[in-house]
Amino acid sequence: MNYTHGGNVQVLGPEVGYPIDQLLDFSANINPFGPPENVETILKESFNEIAFYPDPNYGKLRSAIANFHNLEKENIAVANGASELIFWAARFFSNPFALIFAPSFTEYTAAVKSCFGELQYECAKEGTNFQHSFDQELPDLKTNLIFLANPNNPTGHLTSAKTLMNWIERHVPKYGKHLVICDESFMPFIQNDLEHSLIPYALRDSRILILRSLTKILSIPGLRLGYCVGSKEIIEKFNSLMPTWRVNIFAQKIGEKIKDFEKFMIDSSRMLALLKNNLIKDLQLNPFLKIFKSSTNFLLVKILNPKFKSSELTESLLKKGILIRSCNDFFGLEQDQYLRIAVRKENENNRLLDKLKEIFYAS
């Protein structure tokens, strides 16, 4: 079975005989409290517009997102999800040579490989809880493209904007062809995100491009909506790389209402923070598991008992109607010991805990 990404319910459900709406999905880091109630109304009201092309410049959508962040629309580019933005970012240079702070989202590697670029990894170790020290000096970089994720996926680590900017100032030349892609797809789940986001720096620094996603926090992965934030210079160039119509009319209309969802996003982040802390406490009672500290809505977990493998555990849980994410395809986590588990509602978290006990203690 293919576990390259989480949330693969369309394929895995039929394979194990479960309707997709009966699978309990901990493999995708999606807000379990969404979509917001008014999303359905927006979709119904937009139905007649599928007979027309969207605005090729996405003026109203970009203005809505810009207003949400107190920016100008010239600082915003939109796309069919953050994943698409990652692939276009890899094409920013004709000969990309990328530095990736691993373990991290697998699409960074896939994007660079898709345009025959070169890769260099800076890999954190378990001894530091897979957390990078951005105070550490690196040799002179030969790369022109740098991928950072904040919060990081799959570790959930969060780094202050000041720390990241200090690292960028030390390692990335101000003049020349260098671009730092900071993926903030999970930043909406962070309650004090202003302390950690690089958006204010990116507006005046053409070395930096910020990626954001509305897919996860609004629980609309089937619609796809992402955007990037940067200086007007970098956004103009980025827009020139991408195709004309890249956001469908439904996603466009939802994005135009982003301000209406602000309370929903804040409330969701608060509730998930509480649920995460409770889930960590319960998982820590299981002697077979090690739980790594996370700042966002998912957890990196290590299986301590050598009798169990992450690939086997995902298979066993899937047969019970539960999806979790094996981390075997993350660079630096290939040992078949690591899992990523999303935080869901209390009753759903309890079901996962019960099934884990069944599997571990039945052996």
C-alpha positions as CSV (number, residue, x, y, z in Angstrom):
1,M,0.0,0.0,0.0
2,N,1.1,3.5,-0.7
3,Y,1.9,5.7,2.3
4,T,3.8,8.4,0.4
5,H,1.4,11.0,1.8
6,G,-1.2,11.1,4.5
7,G,-4.9,11.4,3.8
8,N,-5.0,8.8,1.0
9,V,-8.5,7.7,1.9
10,Q,-9.7,7.5,-1.7
11,V,-7.3,4.6,-2.4
12,L,-6.9,2.9,1.0
13,G,-10.6,2.9,2.0
14,P,-11.7,0.6,-0.8
15,E,-8.6,-1.6,-0.4
16,V,-9.7,-2.5,3.2
17,G,-13.4,-2.4,2.6
18,Y,-14.2,0.9,4.4
19,P,-16.2,3.7,3.0
20,I,-14.1,6.8,3.1
21,D,-16.4,8.6,5.5
22,Q,-16.0,5.7,8.0
23,L,-12.2,5.9,8.1
24,L,-10.7,7.7,11.0
25,D,-7.8,9.6,9.5
26,F,-4.8,10.5,11.7
27,S,-2.5,10.5,8.7
28,A,-3.4,13.9,7.4
29,N,-2.8,17.0,9.6
30,I,-6.3,18.5,8.9
31,N,-8.4,20.5,11.3
32,P,-11.0,18.0,12.6
33,F,-13.4,20.9,13.4
34,G,-13.9,22.0,9.8
35,P,-14.9,22.9,7.3
36,P,-16.6,26.0,8.8
37,E,-20.4,26.0,8.5
38,N,-20.6,28.8,5.9
39,V,-18.3,27.0,3.4
40,E,-21.2,25.0,2.1
41,T,-23.2,28.1,1.5
42,I,-20.3,29.7,-0.3
43,L,-20.0,26.7,-2.6
44,K,-23.7,26.6,-3.4
45,E,-23.8,30.3,-4.2
46,S,-20.8,29.9,-6.5
47,F,-22.1,27.0,-8.4
48,N,-23.4,29.0,-11.4
49,E,-19.9,30.5,-11.9
50,I,-18.3,27.2,-12.9
51,A,-19.5,28.1,-16.4
52,F,-16.9,30.9,-16.5
53,Y,-13.2,31.2,-16.2
54,P,-11.9,32.6,-12.9
55,D,-10.2,36.0,-12.9
56,P,-6.8,35.2,-14.3
57,N,-5.2,37.8,-12.0
58,Y,-7.2,36.7,-8.9
59,G,-7.5,40.4,-7.9
60,K,-10.3,40.0,-5.4
61,L,-8.8,36.8,-3.9
62,R,-5.3,38.3,-3.5
63,S,-6.8,41.5,-2.0
64,A,-8.7,39.5,0.6
65,I,-5.6,37.6,1.6
66,A,-3.5,40.7,1.6
67,N,-6.1,42.5,3.8
68,F,-6.1,39.5,6.2
69,H,-2.3,40.0,6.7
70,N,-2.4,43.9,6.4
71,L,-0.4,43.7,3.2
72,E,-1.0,44.8,-0.5
73,K,-2.2,42.3,-3.1
74,E,1.1,42.8,-5.0
75,N,2.7,40.9,-2.1
76,I,0.5,37.8,-2.7
77,A,0.5,35.0,-5.3
78,V,-2.1,32.2,-5.1
79,A,-2.1,28.6,-6.3
80,N,-3.8,25.2,-6.1
81,G,-2.5,24.4,-2.7
82,A,0.9,24.9,-1.0
83,S,2.3,21.8,-2.7
84,E,1.9,23.4,-6.1
85,L,3.8,26.5,-4.8
86,I,6.6,24.2,-3.7
87,F,7.0,22.8,-7.2
88,W,7.0,26.2,-8.8
89,A,9.5,27.4,-6.2
90,A,11.9,24.6,-7.3
91,R,11.8,26.1,-10.8
92,F,12.7,29.6,-9.7
93,F,16.2,28.9,-10.9
94,S,17.1,27.1,-14.1
95,N,19.6,24.9,-12.2
96,P,18.3,24.5,-8.7
97,F,20.6,23.3,-6.0
98,A,18.6,23.0,-2.8
99,L,19.4,22.7,0.8
100,I,16.7,20.9,2.8
101,F,16.6,20.8,6.6
102,A,15.6,17.2,7.3
103,P,13.6,15.4,8.4
104,S,11.0,17.5,6.6
105,F,8.1,17.5,4.1
106,T,8.9,15.0,1.3
107,E,7.6,17.3,-1.4
108,Y,10.6,19.6,-1.2
109,T,12.8,16.7,-2.4
110,A,10.3,15.6,-5.0
111,A,10.0,19.2,-6.4
112,V,13.7,19.6,-6.8
113,K,14.1,16.2,-8.4
114,S,11.2,17.0,-10.8
115,C,13.4,19.7,-12.5
116,F,16.6,17.7,-12.3
117,G,18.1,19.8,-9.5
118,E,20.7,18.9,-7.0
119,L,20.1,18.2,-3.3
120,Q,22.0,18.8,0.0
121,Y,20.6,17.8,3.4
122,E,21.2,19.2,6.8
123,C,19.8,16.4,8.9
124,A,18.9,16.7,12.6
125,K,19.4,13.7,14.9
126,E,17.2,12.1,17.5
127,G,19.6,13.2,20.2
128,T,18.4,16.7,19.7
129,N,14.8,15.5,19.3
130,F,15.3,16.2,15.5
131,Q,15.5,19.9,16.2
132,H,17.9,22.0,14.2
133,S,20.1,24.5,16.0
134,F,20.1,27.6,13.8
135,D,22.9,29.0,16.0
136,Q,25.2,26.4,14.5
137,E,27.5,27.6,11.7
138,L,27.4,25.7,8.3
139,P,30.1,25.6,5.7
140,D,29.8,28.0,2.9
141,L,26.6,27.1,1.1
142,K,26.8,26.1,-2.6
143,T,23.0,26.0,-2.8
144,N,20.8,28.6,-4.4
145,L,17.5,27.4,-3.0
146,I,16.8,26.7,0.7
147,F,13.7,25.0,2.1
148,L,12.7,25.7,5.7
149,A,9.5,24.6,7.3
150,N,8.1,26.5,10.4
151,P,6.5,24.7,12.1
152,N,8.3,21.7,10.7
153,N,6.6,18.6,9.3
154,P,6.8,15.9,10.6
155,T,8.6,17.0,13.8
156,G,6.3,19.9,14.8
157,H,9.2,22.0,15.9
158,L,8.7,25.8,15.9
159,T,11.5,28.3,15.5
160,S,11.3,32.1,16.3
161,A,11.4,34.4,13.3
162,K,14.4,36.2,14.9
163,T,16.4,33.0,15.1
164,L,15.6,32.1,11.4
165,M,16.5,35.7,10.2
166,N,19.8,35.6,12.1
167,W,20.6,32.4,10.3
168,I,19.6,33.8,6.9
169,E,21.7,36.9,7.5
170,R,24.8,34.8,8.3
171,H,24.4,32.2,5.5
172,V,22.5,33.7,2.6
173,P,24.1,36.4,0.5
174,K,22.1,39.6,0.1
175,Y,23.1,40.0,-3.5
176,G,23.0,37.2,-6.0
177,K,20.7,34.3,-6.9
178,H,19.5,32.8,-3.6
179,L,16.0,32.2,-2.4
180,V,14.8,30.9,1.0
181,I,11.4,29.2,0.9
182,C,9.9,29.3,4.3
183,D,6.9,26.9,4.4
184,E,4.4,28.2,7.0
185,S,1.5,25.9,6.1
186,F,0.9,25.0,9.7
187,M,1.4,28.5,11.1
188,P,-2.4,29.1,11.4
189,F,-2.4,26.4,14.1
190,I,0.0,28.5,16.2
191,Q,-1.6,30.9,18.6
192,N,1.3,33.4,18.9
193,D,2.2,33.2,15.2
194,L,3.3,36.8,14.9
195,E,6.4,35.9,17.0
196,H,7.4,33.2,14.6
197,S,6.3,34.2,11.1
198,L,8.8,35.5,8.6
199,I,6.1,37.4,6.7
200,P,7.2,40.9,8.0
201,Y,10.8,40.2,6.9
202,A,9.8,38.8,3.5
203,L,8.0,42.0,2.5
204,R,11.3,43.9,2.3
205,D,13.8,41.1,1.7
206,S,13.8,39.5,-1.8
207,R,15.7,36.5,-0.5
208,I,12.6,35.2,1.3
209,L,9.4,33.7,0.0
210,I,6.7,32.5,2.5
211,L,4.3,29.7,1.7
212,R,0.9,29.4,3.4
213,S,-2.0,27.0,3.2
214,L,-5.7,27.4,3.9
215,T,-6.3,23.7,3.1
216,K,-5.4,22.4,6.5
217,I,-6.8,25.0,8.9
218,L,-10.1,25.2,7.1
219,S,-10.3,21.5,6.5
220,I,-10.7,21.8,2.7
221,P,-8.0,19.4,1.3
222,G,-10.3,18.4,-1.6
223,L,-10.5,22.0,-2.8
224,R,-6.8,23.0,-2.6
225,L,-5.9,26.6,-1.8
226,G,-2.5,28.0,-1.0
227,Y,-0.7,31.3,-1.3
228,C,2.7,32.8,-1.0
229,V,3.9,36.1,0.5
230,G,6.9,38.1,-0.5
231,S,8.3,41.4,-1.8
232,K,6.6,42.9,-4.8
233,E,9.6,42.1,-6.8
234,I,9.7,38.4,-5.9
235,I,5.9,37.9,-6.2
236,E,5.9,39.5,-9.7
237,K,8.6,37.0,-10.8
238,F,6.8,34.1,-9.1
239,N,3.5,35.0,-10.8
240,S,5.2,34.9,-14.2
241,L,6.3,31.3,-13.6
242,M,2.8,29.9,-12.9
243,P,0.0,29.1,-15.3
244,T,-2.9,31.6,-15.8
245,W,-5.8,29.7,-14.2
246,R,-4.5,27.8,-11.2
247,V,-7.3,28.2,-8.5
248,N,-10.8,26.9,-9.2
249,I,-13.8,29.1,-8.6
250,F,-14.9,27.4,-5.5
251,A,-11.5,27.7,-3.8
252,Q,-11.3,31.3,-5.0
253,K,-14.7,32.2,-3.4
254,I,-13.7,30.6,-0.1
255,G,-10.4,32.4,-0.1
256,E,-12.2,35.7,-0.7
257,K,-14.0,35.2,2.6
258,I,-10.8,34.5,4.6
259,K,-11.6,37.3,7.1
260,D,-14.9,35.6,8.0
261,F,-13.0,32.5,9.1
262,E,-10.6,34.3,11.5
263,K,-12.5,33.4,14.6
264,F,-12.9,29.8,13.5
265,M,-9.2,29.5,13.0
266,I,-8.3,31.0,16.3
267,D,-10.9,28.9,18.2
268,S,-9.6,25.7,16.4
269,S,-6.0,26.4,17.3
270,R,-6.9,26.8,20.9
271,M,-9.0,23.7,21.1
272,L,-6.4,21.6,19.3
273,A,-3.7,22.8,21.6
274,L,-5.6,21.4,24.6
275,L,-6.4,18.2,22.8
276,K,-2.8,17.8,21.8
277,N,-1.6,18.1,25.4
278,N,-4.1,15.5,26.5
279,L,-3.2,13.1,23.7
280,I,0.5,13.4,24.6
281,K,-0.2,12.6,28.2
282,D,-2.2,9.5,27.2
283,L,0.3,8.3,24.6
284,Q,3.1,8.7,27.2
285,L,1.4,6.1,29.3
286,N,2.2,3.5,26.6
287,P,5.7,2.1,27.3
288,F,6.0,1.1,23.7
289,L,6.1,4.7,22.4
290,K,8.3,7.8,22.7
291,I,6.5,11.1,22.0
292,F,8.4,14.1,20.6
293,K,7.5,17.6,21.7
294,S,5.4,19.4,19.1
295,S,4.1,23.0,18.7
296,T,1.4,22.2,16.2
297,N,-1.5,19.8,15.5
298,F,0.5,16.6,14.9
299,L,3.0,14.5,16.8
300,L,6.1,12.6,15.8
301,V,6.2,9.2,17.6
302,K,8.9,6.5,17.8
303,I,8.1,2.8,18.4
304,L,10.4,1.6,21.1
305,N,9.6,-2.1,21.0
306,P,11.7,-3.8,18.3
307,K,9.0,-6.3,17.7
308,F,6.9,-3.6,16.0
309,K,7.6,-1.7,12.8
310,S,5.9,1.5,11.7
311,S,4.9,0.0,8.4
312,E,3.3,-3.0,10.1
313,L,1.5,-0.8,12.7
314,T,0.0,1.3,9.9
315,E,-1.3,-1.8,8.2
316,S,-2.7,-3.2,11.5
317,L,-4.5,0.1,12.3
318,L,-5.8,0.4,8.7
319,K,-7.6,-2.9,9.0
320,K,-9.3,-1.4,12.1
321,G,-10.4,1.6,10.1
322,I,-7.7,4.0,11.4
323,L,-5.0,5.7,9.3
324,I,-1.7,7.0,10.7
325,R,1.4,8.1,8.8
326,S,4.5,5.9,8.6
327,C,7.5,8.2,8.3
328,N,9.7,5.8,6.3
329,D,9.8,8.1,3.3
330,F,11.1,11.1,5.3
331,F,14.9,11.6,4.9
332,G,16.4,10.8,8.2
333,L,13.5,8.7,9.5
334,E,13.8,5.6,7.3
335,Q,14.4,3.1,10.1
336,D,10.7,1.8,10.1
337,Q,10.3,3.1,13.7
338,Y,8.7,6.5,13.3
339,L,5.0,7.6,13.0
340,R,3.2,10.9,12.6
341,I,-0.1,11.2,14.3
342,A,-2.5,14.1,13.8
343,V,-4.5,15.5,16.7
344,R,-8.2,15.0,16.4
345,K,-11.3,15.3,18.6
346,E,-11.3,13.7,22.0
347,N,-13.5,10.7,21.2
348,E,-11.5,10.0,18.1
349,N,-8.2,10.3,19.9
350,N,-9.5,7.8,22.5
351,R,-10.4,5.4,19.8
352,L,-6.9,5.5,18.5
353,L,-5.5,5.0,22.0
354,D,-7.7,1.9,22.5
355,K,-6.7,0.4,19.2
356,L,-3.0,0.9,19.9
357,K,-3.4,-0.9,23.2
358,E,-5.1,-3.8,21.5
359,I,-2.3,-4.2,19.0
360,F,0.6,-3.8,21.4
361,Y,-0.7,-5.9,24.2
362,A,-2.1,-8.7,22.0
363,S,1.5,-9.7,21.0
